[in-house]
Amino acid sequence: MEEKIINILKKCCEDFEDVMEYDGECMVEDGIIDSFTVLSLVDALEGEFDIIIPARCVLPANFGNKEMIISLVKKVLEEKSK
């Protein structure tokens, strides 16, 4: 799953290397990705994993870094399987 998410990041993020190296808390606030990239990521993640990421979860904090994105997808997948 993590490899699929990395591939989605590669497709959606212009500065893929910066995303992979980023170790901060909020890529949006630090200018690594913008809100359009977040929306592209949501769309790609939903399509790849057959999930719906609730609007309440589409926050910069949940897209803070690649680990947070992976965690978000895992959480949504767990909720879906209940």
HTML snippet that shows the backbone in 3Dmol.js (N, CA, C, O; Angstrom):
<script src="https://3Dmol.org/build/3Dmol-min.js"></script>
<div id="view" style="width:600px;height:400px;position:relative"></div>
<script>
const pdb = `
ATOM      1  N   MET A   1       0.816  -1.193   0.000  1.00  0.00           N
ATOM      2  CA  MET A   1       0.000   0.000   0.000  1.00  0.00           C
ATOM      3  C   MET A   1       0.863   1.262   0.000  1.00  0.00           C
ATOM      4  O   MET A   1       0.579   2.214  -0.727  1.00  0.00           O
ATOM      5  N   GLU A   2       1.898   1.264   0.804  1.00  0.00           N
ATOM      6  CA  GLU A   2       2.744   2.454   0.880  1.00  0.00           C
ATOM      7  C   GLU A   2       3.377   2.769  -0.473  1.00  0.00           C
ATOM      8  O   GLU A   2       3.514   3.935  -0.844  1.00  0.00           O
ATOM      9  N   GLU A   3       3.760   1.731  -1.204  1.00  0.00           N
ATOM     10  CA  GLU A   3       4.368   1.938  -2.523  1.00  0.00           C
ATOM     11  C   GLU A   3       3.357   2.582  -3.478  1.00  0.00           C
ATOM     12  O   GLU A   3       3.720   3.450  -4.272  1.00  0.00           O
ATOM     13  N   LYS A   4       2.107   2.164  -3.403  1.00  0.00           N
ATOM     14  CA  LYS A   4       1.064   2.766  -4.242  1.00  0.00           C
ATOM     15  C   LYS A   4       0.888   4.236  -3.904  1.00  0.00           C
ATOM     16  O   LYS A   4       0.729   5.070  -4.795  1.00  0.00           O
ATOM     17  N   ILE A   5       0.915   4.552  -2.618  1.00  0.00           N
ATOM     18  CA  ILE A   5       0.758   5.948  -2.194  1.00  0.00           C
ATOM     19  C   ILE A   5       1.947   6.776  -2.674  1.00  0.00           C
ATOM     20  O   ILE A   5       1.772   7.908  -3.125  1.00  0.00           O
ATOM     21  N   ILE A   6       3.139   6.226  -2.581  1.00  0.00           N
ATOM     22  CA  ILE A   6       4.333   6.926  -3.073  1.00  0.00           C
ATOM     23  C   ILE A   6       4.203   7.199  -4.565  1.00  0.00           C
ATOM     24  O   ILE A   6       4.546   8.288  -5.026  1.00  0.00           O
ATOM     25  N   ASN A   7       3.712   6.221  -5.326  1.00  0.00           N
ATOM     26  CA  ASN A   7       3.523   6.412  -6.762  1.00  0.00           C
ATOM     27  C   ASN A   7       2.489   7.499  -7.049  1.00  0.00           C
ATOM     28  O   ASN A   7       2.639   8.266  -8.000  1.00  0.00           O
ATOM     29  N   ILE A   8       1.448   7.566  -6.234  1.00  0.00           N
ATOM     30  CA  ILE A   8       0.441   8.626  -6.393  1.00  0.00           C
ATOM     31  C   ILE A   8       1.067   9.986  -6.090  1.00  0.00           C
ATOM     32  O   ILE A   8       0.820  10.960  -6.801  1.00  0.00           O
ATOM     33  N   LEU A   9       1.865  10.049  -5.050  1.00  0.00           N
ATOM     34  CA  LEU A   9       2.568  11.305  -4.733  1.00  0.00           C
ATOM     35  C   LEU A   9       3.449  11.725  -5.904  1.00  0.00           C
ATOM     36  O   LEU A   9       3.526  12.905  -6.247  1.00  0.00           O
ATOM     37  N   LYS A  10       4.103  10.756  -6.504  1.00  0.00           N
ATOM     38  CA  LYS A  10       4.993  11.046  -7.638  1.00  0.00           C
ATOM     39  C   LYS A  10       4.208  11.629  -8.805  1.00  0.00           C
ATOM     40  O   LYS A  10       4.674  12.551  -9.474  1.00  0.00           O
ATOM     41  N   LYS A  11       3.010  11.086  -9.049  1.00  0.00           N
ATOM     42  CA  LYS A  11       2.177  11.574 -10.155  1.00  0.00           C
ATOM     43  C   LYS A  11       1.593  12.953  -9.871  1.00  0.00           C
ATOM     44  O   LYS A  11       1.498  13.783 -10.775  1.00  0.00           O
ATOM     45  N   CYS A  12       1.207  13.199  -8.648  1.00  0.00           N
ATOM     46  CA  CYS A  12       0.454  14.414  -8.317  1.00  0.00           C
ATOM     47  C   CYS A  12       1.316  15.605  -7.910  1.00  0.00           C
ATOM     48  O   CYS A  12       0.875  16.749  -8.019  1.00  0.00           O
ATOM     49  N   CYS A  13       2.517  15.358  -7.450  1.00  0.00           N
ATOM     50  CA  CYS A  13       3.338  16.424  -6.882  1.00  0.00           C
ATOM     51  C   CYS A  13       4.447  16.832  -7.834  1.00  0.00           C
ATOM     52  O   CYS A  13       5.280  16.015  -8.226  1.00  0.00           O
ATOM     53  N   GLU A  14       4.447  18.102  -8.200  1.00  0.00           N
ATOM     54  CA  GLU A  14       5.488  18.614  -9.089  1.00  0.00           C
ATOM     55  C   GLU A  14       6.875  18.457  -8.471  1.00  0.00           C
ATOM     56  O   GLU A  14       7.827  18.097  -9.163  1.00  0.00           O
ATOM     57  N   ASP A  15       6.987  18.720  -7.197  1.00  0.00           N
ATOM     58  CA  ASP A  15       8.275  18.653  -6.497  1.00  0.00           C
ATOM     59  C   ASP A  15       8.352  17.367  -5.680  1.00  0.00           C
ATOM     60  O   ASP A  15       8.479  17.400  -4.456  1.00  0.00           O
ATOM     61  N   PHE A  16       8.272  16.234  -6.378  1.00  0.00           N
ATOM     62  CA  PHE A  16       8.230  14.926  -5.723  1.00  0.00           C
ATOM     63  C   PHE A  16       9.408  14.716  -4.775  1.00  0.00           C
ATOM     64  O   PHE A  16       9.220  14.212  -3.668  1.00  0.00           O
ATOM     65  N   GLU A  17      10.591  15.086  -5.180  1.00  0.00           N
ATOM     66  CA  GLU A  17      11.771  14.901  -4.326  1.00  0.00           C
ATOM     67  C   GLU A  17      11.626  15.680  -3.018  1.00  0.00           C
ATOM     68  O   GLU A  17      11.988  15.185  -1.950  1.00  0.00           O
ATOM     69  N   ASP A  18      11.094  16.905  -3.110  1.00  0.00           N
ATOM     70  CA  ASP A  18      10.879  17.705  -1.897  1.00  0.00           C
ATOM     71  C   ASP A  18       9.859  17.027  -0.977  1.00  0.00           C
ATOM     72  O   ASP A  18      10.018  17.034   0.243  1.00  0.00           O
ATOM     73  N   VAL A  19       8.816  16.442  -1.566  1.00  0.00           N
ATOM     74  CA  VAL A  19       7.803  15.743  -0.775  1.00  0.00           C
ATOM     75  C   VAL A  19       8.434  14.560  -0.053  1.00  0.00           C
ATOM     76  O   VAL A  19       8.171  14.338   1.128  1.00  0.00           O
ATOM     77  N   MET A  20       9.259  13.808  -0.755  1.00  0.00           N
ATOM     78  CA  MET A  20       9.869  12.617  -0.163  1.00  0.00           C
ATOM     79  C   MET A  20      10.865  12.967   0.940  1.00  0.00           C
ATOM     80  O   MET A  20      11.017  12.215   1.903  1.00  0.00           O
ATOM     81  N   GLU A  21      11.537  14.100   0.802  1.00  0.00           N
ATOM     82  CA  GLU A  21      12.543  14.503   1.789  1.00  0.00           C
ATOM     83  C   GLU A  21      11.954  15.301   2.946  1.00  0.00           C
ATOM     84  O   GLU A  21      12.603  15.467   3.979  1.00  0.00           O
ATOM     85  N   TYR A  22      10.735  15.791   2.780  1.00  0.00           N
ATOM     86  CA  TYR A  22      10.118  16.678   3.772  1.00  0.00           C
ATOM     87  C   TYR A  22       9.891  15.943   5.086  1.00  0.00           C
ATOM     88  O   TYR A  22       9.320  14.853   5.107  1.00  0.00           O
ATOM     89  N   ASP A  23      10.342  16.547   6.178  1.00  0.00           N
ATOM     90  CA  ASP A  23      10.149  15.931   7.489  1.00  0.00           C
ATOM     91  C   ASP A  23       9.440  16.868   8.476  1.00  0.00           C
ATOM     92  O   ASP A  23       9.484  16.669   9.690  1.00  0.00           O
ATOM     93  N   GLY A  24       8.793  17.881   7.924  1.00  0.00           N
ATOM     94  CA  GLY A  24       8.055  18.820   8.760  1.00  0.00           C
ATOM     95  C   GLY A  24       6.655  18.330   9.057  1.00  0.00           C
ATOM     96  O   GLY A  24       6.339  17.154   8.875  1.00  0.00           O
ATOM     97  N   GLU A  25       5.829  19.235   9.511  1.00  0.00           N
ATOM     98  CA  GLU A  25       4.471  18.898   9.948  1.00  0.00           C
ATOM     99  C   GLU A  25       3.379  19.293   8.966  1.00  0.00           C
ATOM    100  O   GLU A  25       2.280  18.743   9.033  1.00  0.00           O
ATOM    101  N   CYS A  26       3.643  20.234   8.047  1.00  0.00           N
ATOM    102  CA  CYS A  26       2.569  20.682   7.157  1.00  0.00           C
ATOM    103  C   CYS A  26       3.128  21.152   5.812  1.00  0.00           C
ATOM    104  O   CYS A  26       3.588  22.285   5.670  1.00  0.00           O
ATOM    105  N   MET A  27       3.072  20.249   4.835  1.00  0.00           N
ATOM    106  CA  MET A  27       3.596  20.573   3.505  1.00  0.00           C
ATOM    107  C   MET A  27       2.858  21.744   2.869  1.00  0.00           C
ATOM    108  O   MET A  27       3.456  22.499   2.103  1.00  0.00           O
ATOM    109  N   VAL A  28       1.575  21.913   3.169  1.00  0.00           N
ATOM    110  CA  VAL A  28       0.808  23.019   2.596  1.00  0.00           C
ATOM    111  C   VAL A  28       1.322  24.346   3.150  1.00  0.00           C
ATOM    112  O   VAL A  28       1.633  25.262   2.390  1.00  0.00           O
ATOM    113  N   GLU A  29       1.408  24.444   4.452  1.00  0.00           N
ATOM    114  CA  GLU A  29       1.878  25.690   5.078  1.00  0.00           C
ATOM    115  C   GLU A  29       3.317  26.019   4.693  1.00  0.00           C
ATOM    116  O   GLU A  29       3.684  27.190   4.590  1.00  0.00           O
ATOM    117  N   ASP A  30       4.128  24.988   4.482  1.00  0.00           N
ATOM    118  CA  ASP A  30       5.531  25.225   4.136  1.00  0.00           C
ATOM    119  C   ASP A  30       5.760  25.346   2.629  1.00  0.00           C
ATOM    120  O   ASP A  30       6.901  25.453   2.179  1.00  0.00           O
ATOM    121  N   GLY A  31       4.670  25.329   1.846  1.00  0.00           N
ATOM    122  CA  GLY A  31       4.780  25.573   0.411  1.00  0.00           C
ATOM    123  C   GLY A  31       5.297  24.409  -0.421  1.00  0.00           C
ATOM    124  O   GLY A  31       5.677  24.602  -1.577  1.00  0.00           O
ATOM    125  N   ILE A  32       5.320  23.217   0.137  1.00  0.00           N
ATOM    126  CA  ILE A  32       5.787  22.045  -0.609  1.00  0.00           C
ATOM    127  C   ILE A  32       4.698  21.593  -1.587  1.00  0.00           C
ATOM    128  O   ILE A  32       4.994  21.245  -2.730  1.00  0.00           O
ATOM    129  N   ILE A  33       3.435  21.599  -1.137  1.00  0.00           N
ATOM    130  CA  ILE A  33       2.291  21.329  -2.001  1.00  0.00           C
ATOM    131  C   ILE A  33       1.259  22.425  -1.777  1.00  0.00           C
ATOM    132  O   ILE A  33       1.295  23.133  -0.770  1.00  0.00           O
ATOM    133  N   ASP A  34       0.338  22.554  -2.730  1.00  0.00           N
ATOM    134  CA  ASP A  34      -0.724  23.547  -2.558  1.00  0.00           C
ATOM    135  C   ASP A  34      -2.076  22.845  -2.461  1.00  0.00           C
ATOM    136  O   ASP A  34      -2.163  21.619  -2.531  1.00  0.00           O
ATOM    137  N   SER A  35      -3.122  23.641  -2.298  1.00  0.00           N
ATOM    138  CA  SER A  35      -4.457  23.067  -2.101  1.00  0.00           C
ATOM    139  C   SER A  35      -4.928  22.285  -3.325  1.00  0.00           C
ATOM    140  O   SER A  35      -5.667  21.312  -3.183  1.00  0.00           O
ATOM    141  N   PHE A  36      -4.516  22.690  -4.513  1.00  0.00           N
ATOM    142  CA  PHE A  36      -4.883  21.942  -5.717  1.00  0.00           C
ATOM    143  C   PHE A  36      -4.226  20.565  -5.718  1.00  0.00           C
ATOM    144  O   PHE A  36      -4.827  19.586  -6.159  1.00  0.00           O
ATOM    145  N   THR A  37      -3.011  20.495  -5.231  1.00  0.00           N
ATOM    146  CA  THR A  37      -2.326  19.206  -5.131  1.00  0.00           C
ATOM    147  C   THR A  37      -3.038  18.311  -4.131  1.00  0.00           C
ATOM    148  O   THR A  37      -3.175  17.109  -4.361  1.00  0.00           O
ATOM    149  N   VAL A  38      -3.492  18.885  -3.024  1.00  0.00           N
ATOM    150  CA  VAL A  38      -4.240  18.104  -2.030  1.00  0.00           C
ATOM    151  C   VAL A  38      -5.473  17.493  -2.686  1.00  0.00           C
ATOM    152  O   VAL A  38      -5.753  16.308  -2.502  1.00  0.00           O
ATOM    153  N   LEU A  39      -6.207  18.293  -3.447  1.00  0.00           N
ATOM    154  CA  LEU A  39      -7.405  17.785  -4.111  1.00  0.00           C
ATOM    155  C   LEU A  39      -7.062  16.701  -5.129  1.00  0.00           C
ATOM    156  O   LEU A  39      -7.789  15.715  -5.255  1.00  0.00           O
ATOM    157  N   SER A  40      -5.968  16.875  -5.850  1.00  0.00           N
ATOM    158  CA  SER A  40      -5.516  15.845  -6.796  1.00  0.00           C
ATOM    159  C   SER A  40      -5.146  14.555  -6.069  1.00  0.00           C
ATOM    160  O   SER A  40      -5.453  13.456  -6.531  1.00  0.00           O
ATOM    161  N   LEU A  41      -4.488  14.707  -4.931  1.00  0.00           N
ATOM    162  CA  LEU A  41      -4.125  13.536  -4.133  1.00  0.00           C
ATOM    163  C   LEU A  41      -5.365  12.811  -3.634  1.00  0.00           C
ATOM    164  O   LEU A  41      -5.437  11.584  -3.694  1.00  0.00           O
ATOM    165  N   VAL A  42      -6.338  13.565  -3.141  1.00  0.00           N
ATOM    166  CA  VAL A  42      -7.581  12.960  -2.649  1.00  0.00           C
ATOM    167  C   VAL A  42      -8.236  12.157  -3.774  1.00  0.00           C
ATOM    168  O   VAL A  42      -8.619  11.004  -3.578  1.00  0.00           O
ATOM    169  N   ASP A  43      -8.358  12.760  -4.927  1.00  0.00           N
ATOM    170  CA  ASP A  43      -8.982  12.087  -6.064  1.00  0.00           C
ATOM    171  C   ASP A  43      -8.229  10.809  -6.442  1.00  0.00           C
ATOM    172  O   ASP A  43      -8.843   9.764  -6.661  1.00  0.00           O
ATOM    173  N   ALA A  44      -6.917  10.893  -6.517  1.00  0.00           N
ATOM    174  CA  ALA A  44      -6.102   9.729  -6.900  1.00  0.00           C
ATOM    175  C   ALA A  44      -6.148   8.630  -5.836  1.00  0.00           C
ATOM    176  O   ALA A  44      -6.241   7.448  -6.168  1.00  0.00           O
ATOM    177  N   LEU A  45      -6.084   9.014  -4.573  1.00  0.00           N
ATOM    178  CA  LEU A  45      -6.140   8.026  -3.487  1.00  0.00           C
ATOM    179  C   LEU A  45      -7.494   7.330  -3.453  1.00  0.00           C
ATOM    180  O   LEU A  45      -7.572   6.114  -3.273  1.00  0.00           O
ATOM    181  N   GLU A  46      -8.552   8.103  -3.626  1.00  0.00           N
ATOM    182  CA  GLU A  46      -9.893   7.517  -3.630  1.00  0.00           C
ATOM    183  C   GLU A  46     -10.040   6.517  -4.782  1.00  0.00           C
ATOM    184  O   GLU A  46     -10.606   5.438  -4.606  1.00  0.00           O
ATOM    185  N   GLY A  47      -9.536   6.879  -5.936  1.00  0.00           N
ATOM    186  CA  GLY A  47      -9.622   5.993  -7.088  1.00  0.00           C
ATOM    187  C   GLY A  47      -8.793   4.735  -6.924  1.00  0.00           C
ATOM    188  O   GLY A  47      -9.252   3.639  -7.248  1.00  0.00           O
ATOM    189  N   GLU A  48      -7.586   4.883  -6.428  1.00  0.00           N
ATOM    190  CA  GLU A  48      -6.675   3.742  -6.290  1.00  0.00           C
ATOM    191  C   GLU A  48      -7.153   2.748  -5.241  1.00  0.00           C
ATOM    192  O   GLU A  48      -7.055   1.537  -5.438  1.00  0.00           O
ATOM    193  N   PHE A  49      -7.666   3.253  -4.134  1.00  0.00           N
ATOM    194  CA  PHE A  49      -8.019   2.381  -3.015  1.00  0.00           C
ATOM    195  C   PHE A  49      -9.527   2.154  -2.867  1.00  0.00           C
ATOM    196  O   PHE A  49      -9.971   1.516  -1.912  1.00  0.00           O
ATOM    197  N   ASP A  50     -10.301   2.670  -3.801  1.00  0.00           N
ATOM    198  CA  ASP A  50     -11.762   2.520  -3.778  1.00  0.00           C
ATOM    199  C   ASP A  50     -12.328   2.961  -2.425  1.00  0.00           C
ATOM    200  O   ASP A  50     -13.073   2.232  -1.770  1.00  0.00           O
ATOM    201  N   ILE A  51     -11.954   4.164  -2.036  1.00  0.00           N
ATOM    202  CA  ILE A  51     -12.396   4.732  -0.767  1.00  0.00           C
ATOM    203  C   ILE A  51     -12.978   6.119  -1.011  1.00  0.00           C
ATOM    204  O   ILE A  51     -12.830   6.694  -2.089  1.00  0.00           O
ATOM    205  N   ILE A  52     -13.636   6.636   0.003  1.00  0.00           N
ATOM    206  CA  ILE A  52     -14.064   8.029  -0.004  1.00  0.00           C
ATOM    207  C   ILE A  52     -13.445   8.676   1.232  1.00  0.00           C
ATOM    208  O   ILE A  52     -13.730   8.287   2.365  1.00  0.00           O
ATOM    209  N   ILE A  53     -12.609   9.653   0.996  1.00  0.00           N
ATOM    210  CA  ILE A  53     -12.005  10.392   2.100  1.00  0.00           C
ATOM    211  C   ILE A  53     -13.008  11.473   2.496  1.00  0.00           C
ATOM    212  O   ILE A  53     -13.295  12.374   1.708  1.00  0.00           O
ATOM    213  N   PRO A  54     -13.544  11.386   3.718  1.00  0.00           N
ATOM    214  CA  PRO A  54     -14.558  12.358   4.136  1.00  0.00           C
ATOM    215  C   PRO A  54     -14.027  13.791   4.071  1.00  0.00           C
ATOM    216  O   PRO A  54     -12.851  14.046   4.331  1.00  0.00           O
ATOM    217  N   ALA A  55     -14.915  14.712   3.719  1.00  0.00           N
ATOM    218  CA  ALA A  55     -14.524  16.122   3.613  1.00  0.00           C
ATOM    219  C   ALA A  55     -13.879  16.624   4.905  1.00  0.00           C
ATOM    220  O   ALA A  55     -12.969  17.452   4.869  1.00  0.00           O
ATOM    221  N   ARG A  56     -14.354  16.121   6.044  1.00  0.00           N
ATOM    222  CA  ARG A  56     -13.796  16.563   7.333  1.00  0.00           C
ATOM    223  C   ARG A  56     -12.332  16.154   7.496  1.00  0.00           C
ATOM    224  O   ARG A  56     -11.631  16.688   8.356  1.00  0.00           O
ATOM    225  N   CYS A  57     -11.870  15.209   6.672  1.00  0.00           N
ATOM    226  CA  CYS A  57     -10.485  14.741   6.741  1.00  0.00           C
ATOM    227  C   CYS A  57      -9.574  15.431   5.732  1.00  0.00           C
ATOM    228  O   CYS A  57      -8.355  15.266   5.776  1.00  0.00           O
ATOM    229  N   VAL A  58     -10.165  16.204   4.824  1.00  0.00           N
ATOM    230  CA  VAL A  58      -9.365  16.885   3.806  1.00  0.00           C
ATOM    231  C   VAL A  58      -8.889  18.217   4.385  1.00  0.00           C
ATOM    232  O   VAL A  58      -9.383  19.295   4.052  1.00  0.00           O
ATOM    233  N   LEU A  59      -7.916  18.081   5.257  1.00  0.00           N
ATOM    234  CA  LEU A  59      -7.317  19.216   5.958  1.00  0.00           C
ATOM    235  C   LEU A  59      -5.813  19.203   5.743  1.00  0.00           C
ATOM    236  O   LEU A  59      -5.221  18.132   5.608  1.00  0.00           O
ATOM    237  N   PRO A  60      -5.186  20.369   5.709  1.00  0.00           N
ATOM    238  CA  PRO A  60      -3.734  20.393   5.550  1.00  0.00           C
ATOM    239  C   PRO A  60      -3.005  19.502   6.562  1.00  0.00           C
ATOM    240  O   PRO A  60      -1.975  18.910   6.240  1.00  0.00           O
ATOM    241  N   ALA A  61      -3.537  19.407   7.781  1.00  0.00           N
ATOM    242  CA  ALA A  61      -2.890  18.598   8.819  1.00  0.00           C
ATOM    243  C   ALA A  61      -2.813  17.121   8.433  1.00  0.00           C
ATOM    244  O   ALA A  61      -1.854  16.438   8.793  1.00  0.00           O
ATOM    245  N   ASN A  62      -3.813  16.622   7.703  1.00  0.00           N
ATOM    246  CA  ASN A  62      -3.803  15.217   7.292  1.00  0.00           C
ATOM    247  C   ASN A  62      -2.911  14.973   6.084  1.00  0.00           C
ATOM    248  O   ASN A  62      -2.655  13.825   5.721  1.00  0.00           O
ATOM    249  N   PHE A  63      -2.440  16.043   5.465  1.00  0.00           N
ATOM    250  CA  PHE A  63      -1.535  15.947   4.332  1.00  0.00           C
ATOM    251  C   PHE A  63      -0.215  16.632   4.685  1.00  0.00           C
ATOM    252  O   PHE A  63       0.456  17.218   3.836  1.00  0.00           O
ATOM    253  N   GLY A  64       0.130  16.533   5.975  1.00  0.00           N
ATOM    254  CA  GLY A  64       1.311  17.217   6.493  1.00  0.00           C
ATOM    255  C   GLY A  64       2.620  16.708   5.948  1.00  0.00           C
ATOM    256  O   GLY A  64       3.541  17.487   5.702  1.00  0.00           O
ATOM    257  N   ASN A  65       2.712  15.408   5.756  1.00  0.00           N
ATOM    258  CA  ASN A  65       3.888  14.783   5.160  1.00  0.00           C
ATOM    259  C   ASN A  65       3.468  13.400   4.647  1.00  0.00           C
ATOM    260  O   ASN A  65       2.322  12.993   4.840  1.00  0.00           O
ATOM    261  N   LYS A  66       4.364  12.696   4.013  1.00  0.00           N
ATOM    262  CA  LYS A  66       3.962  11.424   3.391  1.00  0.00           C
ATOM    263  C   LYS A  66       3.491  10.410   4.424  1.00  0.00           C
ATOM    264  O   LYS A  66       2.595   9.616   4.135  1.00  0.00           O
ATOM    265  N   GLU A  67       4.067  10.414   5.610  1.00  0.00           N
ATOM    266  CA  GLU A  67       3.640   9.481   6.653  1.00  0.00           C
ATOM    267  C   GLU A  67       2.200   9.770   7.099  1.00  0.00           C
ATOM    268  O   GLU A  67       1.431   8.846   7.366  1.00  0.00           O
ATOM    269  N   MET A  68       1.844  11.050   7.177  1.00  0.00           N
ATOM    270  CA  MET A  68       0.488  11.417   7.572  1.00  0.00           C
ATOM    271  C   MET A  68      -0.526  11.014   6.499  1.00  0.00           C
ATOM    272  O   MET A  68      -1.649  10.623   6.816  1.00  0.00           O
ATOM    273  N   ILE A  69      -0.129  11.111   5.239  1.00  0.00           N
ATOM    274  CA  ILE A  69      -1.013  10.691   4.148  1.00  0.00           C
ATOM    275  C   ILE A  69      -1.220   9.183   4.205  1.00  0.00           C
ATOM    276  O   ILE A  69      -2.344   8.705   4.052  1.00  0.00           O
ATOM    277  N   ILE A  70      -0.160   8.444   4.422  1.00  0.00           N
ATOM    278  CA  ILE A  70      -0.269   6.982   4.553  1.00  0.00           C
ATOM    279  C   ILE A  70      -1.181   6.632   5.724  1.00  0.00           C
ATOM    280  O   ILE A  70      -2.028   5.746   5.614  1.00  0.00           O
ATOM    281  N   SER A  71      -1.008   7.320   6.831  1.00  0.00           N
ATOM    282  CA  SER A  71      -1.839   7.085   8.017  1.00  0.00           C
ATOM    283  C   SER A  71      -3.307   7.375   7.729  1.00  0.00           C
ATOM    284  O   SER A  71      -4.182   6.623   8.158  1.00  0.00           O
ATOM    285  N   LEU A  72      -3.582   8.455   7.008  1.00  0.00           N
ATOM    286  CA  LEU A  72      -4.954   8.810   6.658  1.00  0.00           C
ATOM    287  C   LEU A  72      -5.598   7.705   5.822  1.00  0.00           C
ATOM    288  O   LEU A  72      -6.730   7.301   6.088  1.00  0.00           O
ATOM    289  N   VAL A  73      -4.881   7.222   4.820  1.00  0.00           N
ATOM    290  CA  VAL A  73      -5.429   6.170   3.960  1.00  0.00           C
ATOM    291  C   VAL A  73      -5.685   4.902   4.774  1.00  0.00           C
ATOM    292  O   VAL A  73      -6.724   4.263   4.610  1.00  0.00           O
ATOM    293  N   LYS A  74      -4.756   4.535   5.644  1.00  0.00           N
ATOM    294  CA  LYS A  74      -4.959   3.359   6.496  1.00  0.00           C
ATOM    295  C   LYS A  74      -6.211   3.518   7.356  1.00  0.00           C
ATOM    296  O   LYS A  74      -6.997   2.581   7.492  1.00  0.00           O
ATOM    297  N   LYS A  75      -6.393   4.694   7.928  1.00  0.00           N
ATOM    298  CA  LYS A  75      -7.549   4.965   8.781  1.00  0.00           C
ATOM    299  C   LYS A  75      -8.855   4.830   7.998  1.00  0.00           C
ATOM    300  O   LYS A  75      -9.805   4.201   8.463  1.00  0.00           O
ATOM    301  N   VAL A  76      -8.889   5.419   6.823  1.00  0.00           N
ATOM    302  CA  VAL A  76     -10.100   5.362   5.991  1.00  0.00           C
ATOM    303  C   VAL A  76     -10.380   3.917   5.559  1.00  0.00           C
ATOM    304  O   VAL A  76     -11.533   3.485   5.536  1.00  0.00           O
ATOM    305  N   LEU A  77      -9.329   3.181   5.222  1.00  0.00           N
ATOM    306  CA  LEU A  77      -9.506   1.774   4.843  1.00  0.00           C
ATOM    307  C   LEU A  77     -10.032   0.946   6.022  1.00  0.00           C
ATOM    308  O   LEU A  77     -10.890   0.082   5.841  1.00  0.00           O
ATOM    309  N   GLU A  78      -9.519   1.210   7.220  1.00  0.00           N
ATOM    310  CA  GLU A  78     -10.002   0.505   8.407  1.00  0.00           C
ATOM    311  C   GLU A  78     -11.470   0.802   8.673  1.00  0.00           C
ATOM    312  O   GLU A  78     -12.241  -0.102   8.994  1.00  0.00           O
ATOM    313  N   GLU A  79     -11.856   2.060   8.542  1.00  0.00           N
ATOM    314  CA  GLU A  79     -13.246   2.447   8.759  1.00  0.00           C
ATOM    315  C   GLU A  79     -14.154   1.799   7.708  1.00  0.00           C
ATOM    316  O   GLU A  79     -15.291   1.430   7.998  1.00  0.00           O
ATOM    317  N   LYS A  80     -13.641   1.668   6.501  1.00  0.00           N
ATOM    318  CA  LYS A  80     -14.427   1.075   5.417  1.00  0.00           C
ATOM    319  C   LYS A  80     -14.693  -0.408   5.678  1.00  0.00           C
ATOM    320  O   LYS A  80     -15.757  -0.927   5.338  1.00  0.00           O
ATOM    321  N   SER A  81     -13.723  -1.077   6.280  1.00  0.00           N
ATOM    322  CA  SER A  81     -13.839  -2.527   6.497  1.00  0.00           C
ATOM    323  C   SER A  81     -14.711  -2.889   7.705  1.00  0.00           C
ATOM    324  O   SER A  81     -14.985  -4.067   7.934  1.00  0.00           O
ATOM    325  N   LYS A  82     -15.144  -1.900   8.469  1.00  0.00           N
ATOM    326  CA  LYS A  82     -15.978  -2.174   9.657  1.00  0.00           C
ATOM    327  C   LYS A  82     -17.415  -2.445   9.271  1.00  0.00           C
ATOM    328  O   LYS A  82     -18.252  -2.694  10.139  1.00  0.00           O
TER     329      LYS A  82
END
`;
const viewer = $3Dmol.createViewer("view");
viewer.addModel(pdb, "pdb");
viewer.setStyle({}, {cartoon: {color: "spectrum"}});
viewer.zoomTo();
viewer.render();
</script>
